[in-house]
Amino acid sequence: MMKKGLIASICMLAVCSFATAGFADTKKGEKIDGAKEFKEHCAVCHPGGGNIVNPKKTLSKKDREANGIKTAKDLIKNMRNPGPGMNKFDEKTLPEKEAKAIAEYILKTFK
């Protein structure tokens, strides 16, 4: 149990240290790189599409669908209101365009 708490704390610390980049505004019409955003906001806890906090909830299509996550909209909803162990990414931390780019990257990359 203490190990999970330590892992969750490390994840939160990593996300907080990268959070400042999330406050930068993107220019109108600028294409957002979902892979870059994923590495910046998600890869610490989801390396290679895995899940260091809950191995049963990876980003693989099989696990996503088993957890009711089938679309980009579902992924964004989970980013905004996650379950235990995952950091919450509100629109201030992760603007909608970036969240959508990450969601599309996840759907395209982790089969």
Secondary structure as UniProt FT lines:
FT   HELIX           2..22
FT   TURN            28..29
FT   HELIX           34..41
FT   TURN            42..45
FT   HELIX           47..49
FT   TURN            55..56
FT   HELIX           61..66
FT   TURN            67..68
FT   HELIX           72..80
FT   TURN            84..85
FT   TURN            91..93
FT   HELIX           96..109
//
